């Protein structure tokens, strides 16, 4: 297993234990080791979201989208984060993109 994958596993375990700051540090290390690790950016976005750091969650999920633009999960997450900010038209556009990708 790669170093980035090991860091991801540790970060995810920290996240499930509610150790948000530790999880953030570990997800950041994973993407430092492997800058295109979209799933680690997704995890980072979820931790930020649960920590009410929505701007950072959106930044992280956009990096996941850049790394893996064909993954509908990332657009669904973006939609959720935008909704929480009251950015409804943008949230609807992200949800529509997720639906398009799922229909393929």
Order of alpha helices (4+ residues) and beta strands (2+ residues): alpha-alpha-alpha-alpha-alpha-alpha
